[in-house]
Amino acid sequence: MTSFRYQALEDSGRTVNGVIEAEDRKSALRLLGDKGLFPSDLAIAGNGTNASAPADVKRESTGGGIRIGAAVKRKEITAFTREMATLLRAAIPIPAALESLGEEEENPALREMLKQIADSVKHGASFSSALEEHPKAFGKLYASMVRVGEEAGALDKVLTDLADLLEHEDEVRSEVSAAIAYPTFVLGFGFVTVIILLTVVLPKLFVMFEEMTDILPLPTRILLWVNGFLSSSWWWLIPAIIGGIYGVAQYLKSPGGAENWDKWKLKFPVMGSVFYAAALSRFARTLGTLLQAGVSLLPALKIVEDTIGNRVLSRVIAQVSEETRGGDSLAAPLRKLQVFPRTVIQMINVGEDTGKLDDMLLQVAQIEERRMRTHTKTLISLLAPALILVVGALVGFIVIALLMPIFKMSQAMS
Protein backbone atom coordinates (compact mmCIF):
# COMPACT_ATOMS: atom_id res chain seq x y z
CA MET A 1 0.00 0.00 0.00
CA THR A 2 1.15 3.54 -0.79
CA SER A 3 0.26 6.75 1.02
CA PHE A 4 -1.06 9.55 -1.19
CA ARG A 5 -1.41 13.16 -0.04
CA TYR A 6 -4.43 14.81 -1.66
CA GLN A 7 -6.19 18.14 -1.96
CA ALA A 8 -9.83 17.77 -3.00
CA LEU A 9 -13.20 19.51 -3.23
CA GLU A 10 -16.30 18.34 -1.40
CA ASP A 11 -19.78 18.52 -2.90
CA SER A 12 -20.29 21.76 -0.98
CA GLY A 13 -17.23 23.28 -2.66
CA ARG A 14 -15.06 23.25 0.47
CA THR A 15 -11.39 22.33 -0.03
CA VAL A 16 -10.04 19.51 2.13
CA ASN A 17 -6.55 18.01 2.53
CA GLY A 18 -5.55 14.59 3.76
CA VAL A 19 -3.70 11.34 3.23
CA ILE A 20 -5.18 8.14 1.82
CA GLU A 21 -3.78 4.59 1.53
CA ALA A 22 -4.16 2.80 -1.80
CA GLU A 23 -2.39 0.29 -4.01
CA ASP A 24 -1.82 2.77 -6.84
CA ARG A 25 -2.90 6.17 -8.14
CA LYS A 26 -6.04 4.94 -9.88
CA SER A 27 -7.16 3.12 -6.74
CA ALA A 28 -6.62 6.30 -4.74
CA LEU A 29 -8.75 8.29 -7.19
CA ARG A 30 -11.50 5.68 -7.00
CA LEU A 31 -11.48 5.70 -3.19
CA LEU A 32 -11.68 9.49 -3.11
CA GLY A 33 -14.56 9.41 -5.59
CA ASP A 34 -16.42 6.93 -3.39
CA LYS A 35 -16.12 9.45 -0.56
CA GLY A 36 -17.61 12.21 -2.71
CA LEU A 37 -14.31 14.05 -3.07
CA PHE A 38 -12.99 15.56 -6.31
CA PRO A 39 -9.17 15.69 -6.09
CA SER A 40 -7.36 18.68 -7.58
CA ASP A 41 -3.94 17.43 -6.45
CA LEU A 42 -2.73 13.92 -5.68
CA ALA A 43 0.89 12.95 -4.96
CA ILE A 44 2.77 10.26 -3.09
CA ALA A 45 2.99 11.42 0.51
CA GLY A 46 6.73 10.83 0.73
CA ASN A 47 7.47 13.10 -2.23
CA GLY A 48 5.19 15.97 -1.44
CA THR A 49 4.04 18.58 -3.88
CA ASN A 50 7.40 20.22 -4.26
CA ALA A 51 9.17 16.94 -4.82
CA SER A 52 6.94 16.08 -7.76
CA ALA A 53 7.31 19.49 -9.39
CA PRO A 54 10.62 18.81 -11.16
CA ALA A 55 9.17 15.68 -12.80
CA ASP A 56 6.25 17.70 -14.13
CA VAL A 57 8.56 20.43 -15.38
CA LYS A 58 10.79 17.86 -17.06
CA ARG A 59 7.84 16.25 -18.78
CA GLU A 60 6.64 19.59 -20.10
CA SER A 61 10.07 20.49 -21.39
CA THR A 62 10.48 17.19 -23.28
CA GLY A 63 6.96 16.72 -24.61
CA GLY A 64 5.74 20.30 -24.72
CA GLY A 65 9.01 21.80 -25.94
CA ILE A 66 8.63 20.04 -29.28
CA ARG A 67 4.89 20.55 -29.48
CA ILE A 68 4.46 24.21 -28.52
CA GLY A 69 1.20 25.42 -30.02
CA ALA A 70 0.44 21.93 -31.32
CA ALA A 71 -3.16 21.15 -32.11
CA VAL A 72 -5.00 18.17 -30.68
CA LYS A 73 -4.66 15.23 -33.05
CA ARG A 74 -7.47 12.83 -33.78
CA LYS A 75 -5.44 9.84 -32.53
CA GLU A 76 -5.00 11.61 -29.18
CA ILE A 77 -8.78 12.01 -28.89
CA THR A 78 -9.17 8.32 -29.68
CA ALA A 79 -6.64 7.34 -27.00
CA PHE A 80 -8.33 9.67 -24.48
CA THR A 81 -11.72 8.09 -25.22
CA ARG A 82 -10.40 4.58 -24.62
CA GLU A 83 -8.65 5.59 -21.36
CA MET A 84 -11.69 7.53 -20.15
CA ALA A 85 -13.92 4.50 -20.73
CA THR A 86 -11.50 2.36 -18.71
CA LEU A 87 -11.43 4.79 -15.77
CA LEU A 88 -15.22 5.16 -15.71
CA ARG A 89 -15.58 1.37 -15.78
CA ALA A 90 -13.42 1.35 -12.63
CA ALA A 91 -16.04 3.63 -10.95
CA ILE A 92 -13.75 6.69 -10.91
CA PRO A 93 -15.76 9.96 -10.99
CA ILE A 94 -15.67 11.97 -14.21
CA PRO A 95 -13.78 15.02 -12.79
CA ALA A 96 -11.16 12.79 -11.15
CA ALA A 97 -10.74 10.76 -14.34
CA LEU A 98 -10.35 13.92 -16.43
CA GLU A 99 -7.77 15.36 -14.06
CA SER A 100 -5.84 12.10 -13.92
CA LEU A 101 -5.67 11.88 -17.72
CA GLY A 102 -4.83 15.58 -17.96
CA GLU A 103 -1.87 15.21 -15.62
CA GLU A 104 -0.46 12.38 -17.70
CA GLU A 105 -1.09 14.05 -21.07
CA GLU A 106 2.01 15.24 -22.98
CA ASN A 107 0.23 17.52 -25.45
CA PRO A 108 -0.16 20.93 -23.72
CA ALA A 109 -3.23 21.79 -25.81
CA LEU A 110 -5.08 18.61 -24.85
CA ARG A 111 -3.90 18.90 -21.23
CA GLU A 112 -5.39 22.40 -20.97
CA MET A 113 -8.57 21.26 -22.70
CA LEU A 114 -9.08 18.40 -20.24
CA LYS A 115 -8.52 20.81 -17.36
CA GLN A 116 -11.23 23.13 -18.72
CA ILE A 117 -13.64 20.22 -19.20
CA ALA A 118 -12.96 18.98 -15.65
CA ASP A 119 -13.59 22.50 -14.28
CA SER A 120 -16.89 22.73 -16.17
CA VAL A 121 -18.05 19.36 -14.79
CA LYS A 122 -17.06 20.39 -11.25
CA HIS A 123 -19.20 23.52 -11.58
CA GLY A 124 -22.30 21.51 -12.46
CA ALA A 125 -22.14 21.07 -16.25
CA SER A 126 -22.76 17.65 -17.74
CA PHE A 127 -19.87 15.85 -19.41
CA SER A 128 -21.49 16.16 -22.85
CA SER A 129 -22.12 19.90 -22.40
CA ALA A 130 -18.50 20.42 -21.38
CA LEU A 131 -17.36 18.56 -24.51
CA GLU A 132 -19.57 20.75 -26.71
CA GLU A 133 -17.47 23.74 -25.62
CA HIS A 134 -14.63 22.27 -27.72
CA PRO A 135 -16.29 21.41 -31.06
CA LYS A 136 -13.04 21.17 -33.03
CA ALA A 137 -11.77 18.30 -30.89
CA PHE A 138 -15.11 16.71 -29.98
CA GLY A 139 -17.59 16.84 -32.84
CA LYS A 140 -21.35 16.57 -32.77
CA LEU A 141 -21.26 12.77 -33.06
CA TYR A 142 -18.95 12.51 -30.05
CA ALA A 143 -20.99 14.83 -27.82
CA SER A 144 -24.29 13.23 -28.86
CA MET A 145 -23.12 9.72 -28.02
CA VAL A 146 -21.78 10.89 -24.65
CA ARG A 147 -25.15 12.50 -23.91
CA VAL A 148 -26.89 9.23 -24.72
CA GLY A 149 -24.52 7.40 -22.38
CA GLU A 150 -25.26 9.89 -19.60
CA GLU A 151 -29.01 9.55 -20.03
CA ALA A 152 -28.86 5.75 -20.17
CA GLY A 153 -26.44 5.45 -17.25
CA ALA A 154 -23.99 3.50 -19.43
CA LEU A 155 -21.38 6.13 -20.19
CA ASP A 156 -18.46 3.70 -19.95
CA LYS A 157 -20.04 1.33 -22.52
CA VAL A 158 -20.89 4.17 -24.89
CA LEU A 159 -17.35 5.54 -24.65
CA THR A 160 -16.02 2.06 -25.41
CA ASP A 161 -18.23 1.86 -28.53
CA LEU A 162 -17.14 5.36 -29.51
CA ALA A 163 -13.48 4.44 -29.07
CA ASP A 164 -14.02 1.38 -31.28
CA LEU A 165 -15.57 3.60 -33.95
CA LEU A 166 -12.76 6.18 -33.81
CA GLU A 167 -10.06 3.51 -33.84
CA HIS A 168 -11.61 1.84 -36.86
CA GLU A 169 -11.77 5.14 -38.77
CA ASP A 170 -8.15 5.87 -37.80
CA GLU A 171 -7.15 2.45 -39.11
CA VAL A 172 -8.85 3.07 -42.46
CA ARG A 173 -7.20 6.48 -42.78
CA SER A 174 -3.79 4.99 -42.00
CA GLU A 175 -4.25 2.33 -44.68
CA VAL A 176 -5.19 4.93 -47.29
CA SER A 177 -2.27 7.18 -46.29
CA ALA A 178 0.16 4.27 -46.53
CA ALA A 179 -1.25 3.33 -49.93
CA ILE A 180 -0.70 6.80 -51.45
CA ALA A 181 2.76 7.27 -49.92
CA TYR A 182 4.63 5.60 -52.82
CA PRO A 183 2.81 7.43 -55.66
CA THR A 184 3.36 10.70 -53.81
CA PHE A 185 7.07 9.92 -53.52
CA VAL A 186 7.28 9.10 -57.23
CA LEU A 187 5.53 12.35 -58.19
CA GLY A 188 7.70 14.43 -55.83
CA PHE A 189 10.91 12.77 -57.05
CA GLY A 190 9.97 13.40 -60.66
CA PHE A 191 9.14 17.03 -59.98
CA VAL A 192 12.48 17.60 -58.22
CA THR A 193 14.34 15.87 -61.08
CA VAL A 194 12.74 18.09 -63.71
CA ILE A 195 13.42 21.25 -61.68
CA ILE A 196 17.10 20.29 -61.28
CA LEU A 197 17.41 19.61 -65.00
CA LEU A 198 15.79 22.93 -65.93
CA THR A 199 17.68 25.09 -63.44
CA VAL A 200 21.12 23.43 -63.11
CA VAL A 201 21.94 21.17 -66.06
CA LEU A 202 20.21 22.75 -69.05
CA PRO A 203 21.23 26.43 -68.75
CA LYS A 204 24.87 25.47 -69.46
CA LEU A 205 23.81 23.86 -72.75
CA PHE A 206 21.25 26.51 -73.69
CA VAL A 207 24.00 29.10 -74.13
CA MET A 208 25.33 27.05 -77.02
CA PHE A 209 21.89 26.22 -78.44
CA GLU A 210 20.66 29.82 -78.50
CA GLU A 211 23.29 30.73 -81.10
CA MET A 212 21.71 28.37 -83.61
CA THR A 213 18.01 28.82 -82.91
CA ASP A 214 17.04 28.71 -86.58
CA ILE A 215 18.25 25.16 -87.15
CA LEU A 216 17.16 23.67 -83.83
CA PRO A 217 14.55 20.89 -83.93
CA LEU A 218 11.07 21.55 -82.53
CA PRO A 219 11.52 19.69 -79.17
CA THR A 220 14.66 21.72 -78.41
CA ARG A 221 12.92 25.01 -79.30
CA ILE A 222 10.02 24.07 -76.98
CA LEU A 223 12.48 23.32 -74.19
CA LEU A 224 14.27 26.64 -74.77
CA TRP A 225 10.95 28.49 -74.64
CA VAL A 226 9.95 26.78 -71.37
CA ASN A 227 13.32 27.59 -69.82
CA GLY A 228 13.15 31.21 -70.97
CA PHE A 229 9.61 31.57 -69.67
CA LEU A 230 10.53 30.19 -66.27
CA SER A 231 13.69 32.29 -66.08
CA SER A 232 11.92 35.56 -66.89
CA SER A 233 8.55 34.95 -65.21
CA TRP A 234 9.33 33.04 -62.02
CA TRP A 235 8.87 36.21 -59.93
CA TRP A 236 5.14 36.41 -60.74
CA LEU A 237 4.57 32.70 -61.37
CA ILE A 238 4.98 31.77 -57.69
CA PRO A 239 2.48 34.42 -56.43
CA ALA A 240 0.08 33.35 -59.20
CA ILE A 241 0.25 29.71 -58.09
CA ILE A 242 -0.22 30.69 -54.44
CA GLY A 243 -3.12 32.97 -55.38
CA GLY A 244 -4.72 30.21 -57.47
CA ILE A 245 -4.46 27.70 -54.62
CA TYR A 246 -5.91 30.27 -52.20
CA GLY A 247 -8.78 31.04 -54.60
CA VAL A 248 -9.64 27.35 -55.05
CA ALA A 249 -9.47 26.83 -51.28
CA GLN A 250 -11.85 29.76 -50.67
CA TYR A 251 -14.24 28.48 -53.32
CA LEU A 252 -14.30 25.02 -51.74
CA LYS A 253 -15.04 26.62 -48.36
CA SER A 254 -18.10 28.41 -49.73
CA PRO A 255 -21.44 26.56 -49.51
CA GLY A 256 -21.87 26.32 -53.28
CA GLY A 257 -18.26 25.35 -53.92
CA ALA A 258 -18.25 22.71 -51.19
CA GLU A 259 -21.47 21.16 -52.50
CA ASN A 260 -20.17 21.12 -56.09
CA TRP A 261 -16.95 19.48 -54.91
CA ASP A 262 -18.89 16.80 -53.03
CA LYS A 263 -20.96 16.20 -56.16
CA TRP A 264 -17.88 15.96 -58.39
CA LYS A 265 -16.17 13.55 -56.00
CA LEU A 266 -18.96 11.03 -56.43
CA LYS A 267 -18.79 11.32 -60.26
CA PHE A 268 -15.02 10.94 -60.73
CA PRO A 269 -14.30 8.10 -63.21
CA VAL A 270 -12.27 5.89 -60.86
CA MET A 271 -12.09 7.76 -57.55
CA GLY A 272 -15.85 8.26 -57.43
CA SER A 273 -16.48 4.66 -56.39
CA VAL A 274 -13.93 5.02 -53.58
CA PHE A 275 -15.52 8.21 -52.25
CA TYR A 276 -18.99 6.69 -52.55
CA ALA A 277 -18.02 3.50 -50.69
CA ALA A 278 -16.29 5.57 -47.98
CA ALA A 279 -19.38 7.77 -47.46
CA LEU A 280 -21.72 4.77 -47.42
CA SER A 281 -19.57 2.86 -44.92
CA ARG A 282 -19.40 5.94 -42.69
CA PHE A 283 -23.19 6.28 -42.86
CA ALA A 284 -23.77 2.63 -41.96
CA ARG A 285 -21.12 2.40 -39.23
CA THR A 286 -22.10 5.69 -37.56
CA LEU A 287 -25.83 4.95 -37.66
CA GLY A 288 -25.27 1.39 -36.46
CA THR A 289 -23.07 2.53 -33.59
CA LEU A 290 -25.64 5.17 -32.54
CA LEU A 291 -28.50 2.68 -32.61
CA GLN A 292 -26.40 0.16 -30.69
CA ALA A 293 -25.72 2.85 -28.06
CA GLY A 294 -29.46 3.37 -27.57
CA VAL A 295 -30.14 6.43 -29.75
CA SER A 296 -33.53 6.32 -31.46
CA LEU A 297 -33.63 6.30 -35.27
CA LEU A 298 -34.68 9.90 -36.00
CA PRO A 299 -32.09 11.61 -33.74
CA ALA A 300 -29.48 9.16 -35.03
CA LEU A 301 -30.27 10.08 -38.65
CA LYS A 302 -29.94 13.77 -37.77
CA ILE A 303 -26.50 13.16 -36.26
CA VAL A 304 -25.42 11.13 -39.31
CA GLU A 305 -26.71 13.89 -41.58
CA ASP A 306 -24.36 16.36 -39.90
CA THR A 307 -21.34 14.03 -39.77
CA ILE A 308 -21.35 12.01 -43.00
CA GLY A 309 -18.93 14.43 -44.67
CA ASN A 310 -20.70 14.77 -48.05
CA ARG A 311 -23.33 17.45 -48.60
CA VAL A 312 -25.05 15.62 -51.44
CA LEU A 313 -25.57 12.48 -49.38
CA SER A 314 -26.39 14.64 -46.37
CA ARG A 315 -29.40 16.05 -48.24
CA VAL A 316 -30.46 12.51 -49.12
CA ILE A 317 -30.31 11.49 -45.47
CA ALA A 318 -32.36 14.58 -44.55
CA GLN A 319 -35.07 13.44 -46.99
CA VAL A 320 -34.92 9.92 -45.55
CA SER A 321 -35.29 11.38 -42.06
CA GLU A 322 -38.37 13.38 -43.09
CA GLU A 323 -40.08 10.35 -44.65
CA THR A 324 -39.14 8.14 -41.72
CA ARG A 325 -40.71 10.75 -39.43
CA GLY A 326 -43.99 10.15 -41.27
CA GLY A 327 -44.01 6.50 -40.27
CA ASP A 328 -42.05 4.83 -43.06
CA SER A 329 -39.30 2.38 -42.37
CA LEU A 330 -35.68 3.25 -43.13
CA ALA A 331 -35.49 0.93 -46.14
CA ALA A 332 -38.58 2.37 -47.90
CA PRO A 333 -37.31 5.95 -48.46
CA LEU A 334 -33.81 4.66 -49.30
CA ARG A 335 -35.35 2.43 -51.99
CA LYS A 336 -37.41 5.33 -53.33
CA LEU A 337 -34.44 7.71 -53.61
CA GLN A 338 -32.30 5.06 -55.39
CA VAL A 339 -29.04 6.34 -53.98
CA PHE A 340 -27.78 3.28 -52.12
CA PRO A 341 -27.24 -0.15 -53.76
CA ARG A 342 -30.12 -2.64 -53.72
CA THR A 343 -28.16 -5.16 -51.65
CA VAL A 344 -27.61 -2.55 -48.94
CA ILE A 345 -31.31 -1.67 -48.87
CA GLN A 346 -32.24 -5.35 -48.69
CA MET A 347 -29.91 -5.87 -45.73
CA ILE A 348 -31.39 -2.83 -43.98
CA ASN A 349 -34.89 -4.17 -44.64
CA VAL A 350 -33.94 -7.55 -43.14
CA GLY A 351 -32.45 -5.77 -40.12
CA GLU A 352 -35.68 -3.87 -39.54
CA ASP A 353 -37.80 -7.02 -39.88
CA THR A 354 -35.65 -8.98 -37.42
CA GLY A 355 -35.21 -6.10 -34.96
CA LYS A 356 -31.42 -6.12 -35.47
CA LEU A 357 -30.99 -3.01 -37.58
CA ASP A 358 -27.86 -1.94 -35.71
CA ASP A 359 -26.07 -5.25 -36.34
CA MET A 360 -27.09 -5.26 -40.00
CA LEU A 361 -25.84 -1.69 -40.49
CA LEU A 362 -22.47 -2.62 -39.01
CA GLN A 363 -22.30 -5.56 -41.44
CA VAL A 364 -23.09 -3.16 -44.31
CA ALA A 365 -20.26 -0.93 -43.08
CA GLN A 366 -17.83 -3.86 -43.14
CA ILE A 367 -18.85 -4.80 -46.70
CA GLU A 368 -18.50 -1.22 -47.99
CA GLU A 369 -15.18 -0.75 -46.21
CA ARG A 370 -13.81 -3.90 -47.85
CA ARG A 371 -15.05 -2.59 -51.18
CA MET A 372 -13.42 0.78 -50.56
CA ARG A 373 -10.11 -0.86 -49.65
CA THR A 374 -10.23 -3.06 -52.77
CA HIS A 375 -10.93 -0.07 -55.02
CA THR A 376 -8.21 1.95 -53.30
CA LYS A 377 -5.60 -0.79 -53.74
CA THR A 378 -6.56 -1.18 -57.41
CA LEU A 379 -6.35 2.56 -57.96
CA ILE A 380 -2.98 2.85 -56.25
CA SER A 381 -1.60 -0.14 -58.15
CA LEU A 382 -2.51 1.66 -61.39
CA LEU A 383 -1.53 5.13 -60.23
CA ALA A 384 2.09 4.35 -59.36
CA PRO A 385 3.03 2.96 -62.83
CA ALA A 386 1.08 5.78 -64.49
CA LEU A 387 3.07 8.40 -62.56
CA ILE A 388 6.31 6.61 -63.40
CA LEU A 389 5.35 6.70 -67.10
CA VAL A 390 4.50 10.41 -66.91
CA VAL A 391 7.77 11.29 -65.18
CA GLY A 392 9.71 9.03 -67.54
CA ALA A 393 8.06 10.63 -70.56
CA LEU A 394 8.86 14.11 -69.29
CA VAL A 395 12.50 13.30 -68.59
CA GLY A 396 12.71 11.42 -71.88
CA PHE A 397 11.41 14.48 -73.75
CA ILE A 398 14.11 16.64 -72.12
CA VAL A 399 16.83 14.13 -73.04
CA ILE A 400 15.62 13.85 -76.65
CA ALA A 401 15.42 17.66 -76.93
CA LEU A 402 19.07 17.84 -75.83
CA LEU A 403 20.41 14.99 -77.95
CA MET A 404 18.73 15.89 -81.25
CA PRO A 405 20.78 19.08 -81.90
CA ILE A 406 23.95 17.31 -80.77
CA PHE A 407 23.33 14.49 -83.28
CA LYS A 408 22.53 17.09 -85.93
CA MET A 409 25.81 18.94 -85.29
CA SER A 410 27.81 15.72 -85.35
CA GLN A 411 26.31 14.78 -88.70
CA ALA A 412 27.11 18.22 -90.09
CA MET A 413 30.72 17.98 -88.88
CA SER A 414 31.17 14.54 -90.42
Buried (B, 14 or more C-beta within 10 A) or exposed (E): EBEBBBBBBEEEEEEEEEEBEBEEBBBBBBBBBEEEBBBBEBBBEEEEEEEBEEEEEEBEEEBBEEBEEBEBBEEBBBBBBBBBBBBBEBEBBBBBBBBBBBBEBBBBBBBEBBBBBBBBBBEEBBBBBBBBBBEEBBBBBBBBBBBBBBBEEBBBBBBBBBBBBBBBBBEBEEBBEEBBEEBEEBBEEBEEBBEEBBEEEBEEBBEEBEEEEEEBBEBBBEBBEBBEEEEEEEEEEEEEEEEEEEEEEEEEEEEEBBBBBBEEBBEEEEBBBBBBBBBBBBBBBBBBBBBBBBBEBEBBBBBBBBBBBBBBBBEBBEBBBEBBEEEBBBBBBBBEBEBBBEEBBEBBBBBBEEEBBBBBBBBBBBBBBEBBBEBBEEBBEEBBEEBBEEBEEBBEBBEEBBEBBEEBEEEEEE
